[in-house]
Amino acid sequence: MLSRLPMLRTPITLAKRIPPKRHQGVAATELALLLPVLGLLFVIALDYSRIFYVTMVVTNCARNGAAYGSQNPTTANDTSGIQSVAQMDAGNLNLTNLSVTSTTDSTTNPTYVDVTASYPFTTITNYPGVPSTTTIVRTVRMSVSPWTPN
């Protein structure tokens, strides 16, 4: 009588009978297709962050030079002092490429000092339609403190 009972089908017996689907190479193919795109996005993000960093450093260089020049009329006309103080903040930049210039409205009694810092920036790779080299220029103007207060 036991031989006439229908065979019970459990999930274990069903799993053994149906062969598993083969998807072993799909993940490797997706990675091979997306890896160049992810690499390009990484390099673009790296260049984007580098240009912001260099812009901040050049801005701080001009600001420090202007702060030194705004102390009194003598420091406002000290172009080599302004240049050396401005270059102190550019520790990670190539100092031979950093250009710092300063001007005042008068040599005897200046009321303001303008400090301009410029640095050429080059991207890591060349992107189509985007220039690979640009010059970052920042100018800061500060009023010069007089010898005697007004």
C-alpha positions as CSV (number, residue, x, y, z in Angstrom):
1,M,0.0,0.0,0.0
2,L,2.9,2.3,0.6
3,S,4.0,1.9,-2.9
4,R,0.7,3.3,-4.3
5,L,1.0,6.6,-2.4
6,P,2.0,9.6,-4.5
7,M,5.5,10.8,-3.9
8,L,5.6,14.0,-1.8
9,R,7.4,16.8,-3.5
10,T,9.3,19.0,-1.1
11,P,11.3,22.1,-2.0
12,I,14.5,20.1,-1.6
13,T,13.5,17.7,-4.2
14,L,12.3,20.4,-6.6
15,A,15.6,22.3,-6.2
16,K,17.6,19.2,-7.1
17,R,15.6,18.7,-10.3
18,I,15.7,22.2,-11.7
19,P,19.2,23.2,-12.9
20,P,20.4,26.6,-11.6
21,K,20.6,29.4,-14.1
22,R,24.1,30.4,-15.1
23,H,24.9,34.2,-14.4
24,Q,28.5,33.9,-13.5
25,G,30.0,36.3,-16.1
26,V,27.5,39.0,-15.8
27,A,29.1,40.8,-12.9
28,A,32.5,40.7,-14.5
29,T,31.1,42.1,-17.8
30,E,29.3,44.9,-16.0
31,L,32.5,45.8,-14.1
32,A,34.5,45.7,-17.3
33,L,32.0,48.1,-19.0
34,L,31.7,50.5,-16.0
35,L,35.3,50.6,-14.8
36,P,36.5,53.1,-17.5
37,V,33.6,55.4,-16.8
38,L,34.2,55.3,-13.1
39,G,37.9,55.9,-13.6
40,L,37.1,59.0,-15.8
41,L,34.7,60.3,-13.2
42,F,37.3,59.9,-10.5
43,V,39.9,61.8,-12.5
44,I,37.4,64.6,-13.3
45,A,36.6,64.9,-9.5
46,L,40.3,65.0,-8.7
47,D,40.9,67.8,-11.2
48,Y,37.8,69.7,-10.0
49,S,39.1,69.5,-6.4
50,R,42.6,70.5,-7.4
51,I,41.5,73.7,-9.1
52,F,39.5,74.7,-6.1
53,Y,42.4,74.1,-3.8
54,V,44.8,76.1,-6.0
55,T,42.3,78.9,-6.2
56,M,42.0,79.1,-2.5
57,V,45.8,79.1,-2.1
58,V,46.3,81.9,-4.6
59,T,43.5,83.9,-3.0
60,N,45.2,83.5,0.4
61,C,48.6,84.5,-1.0
62,A,47.1,87.7,-2.4
63,R,45.2,88.3,0.9
64,N,48.4,87.8,3.0
65,G,50.4,90.1,0.8
66,A,47.7,92.8,1.0
67,A,47.5,92.4,4.8
68,Y,51.2,93.0,5.1
69,G,51.1,96.0,2.7
70,S,48.2,97.6,4.6
71,Q,50.1,98.0,7.8
72,N,51.6,101.4,7.0
73,P,52.8,103.5,4.0
74,T,56.3,102.0,4.2
75,T,55.1,98.4,3.9
76,A,52.6,99.4,1.2
77,N,55.6,100.4,-1.1
78,D,57.7,97.3,-0.1
79,T,57.0,95.2,-3.1
80,S,59.7,92.5,-2.3
81,G,58.3,92.2,1.3
82,I,54.8,91.8,0.0
83,Q,55.9,89.2,-2.5
84,S,57.8,87.2,0.2
85,V,54.9,87.3,2.6
86,A,52.5,86.2,-0.1
87,Q,54.7,83.3,-1.1
88,M,54.9,82.0,2.5
89,D,51.3,80.7,2.2
90,A,52.0,78.9,-1.1
91,G,53.9,75.9,0.4
92,N,52.4,73.3,-2.0
93,L,52.7,75.4,-5.1
94,N,55.7,75.8,-7.3
95,L,57.0,79.2,-6.2
96,T,58.7,79.9,-9.6
97,N,55.3,79.8,-11.3
98,L,53.6,82.0,-8.7
99,S,53.6,85.7,-9.7
100,V,52.9,88.3,-7.1
101,T,52.7,92.0,-8.0
102,S,51.6,95.0,-5.9
103,T,50.6,98.6,-6.7
104,T,49.5,101.6,-4.7
105,D,47.8,104.8,-5.6
106,S,50.7,107.0,-4.3
107,T,54.3,106.5,-3.3
108,T,54.4,109.1,-0.6
109,N,51.0,108.6,1.2
110,P,49.1,105.7,-0.2
111,T,45.5,105.1,0.8
112,Y,45.2,101.5,-0.6
113,V,47.4,98.7,-1.8
114,D,46.4,96.2,-4.6
115,V,48.1,92.8,-4.5
116,T,47.6,90.5,-7.5
117,A,48.7,86.8,-7.4
118,S,48.6,84.6,-10.4
119,Y,49.4,80.9,-11.0
120,P,49.1,78.7,-14.1
121,F,47.0,75.6,-13.5
122,T,47.3,72.4,-15.6
123,T,44.8,69.6,-15.5
124,I,45.9,65.9,-15.1
125,T,44.4,64.9,-18.5
126,N,43.1,66.6,-21.5
127,Y,39.3,66.7,-21.8
128,P,37.6,67.3,-25.1
129,G,36.3,70.8,-25.3
130,V,38.0,71.9,-22.0
131,P,41.2,73.9,-22.0
132,S,44.0,71.9,-20.2
133,T,45.8,75.0,-18.9
134,T,44.4,78.2,-17.3
135,T,45.8,81.0,-15.2
136,I,44.2,81.6,-11.8
137,V,44.4,85.3,-11.0
138,R,43.2,86.9,-7.7
139,T,43.5,90.6,-6.7
140,V,42.9,91.9,-3.2
141,R,42.7,95.6,-2.3
142,M,43.1,96.8,1.3
143,S,43.3,100.3,2.7
144,V,46.6,101.4,4.1
145,S,46.7,102.4,7.8
146,P,48.1,106.0,8.0
147,W,51.0,106.8,10.3
148,T,48.8,109.1,12.4
149,P,45.1,108.3,12.8
150,N,42.6,110.7,11.3
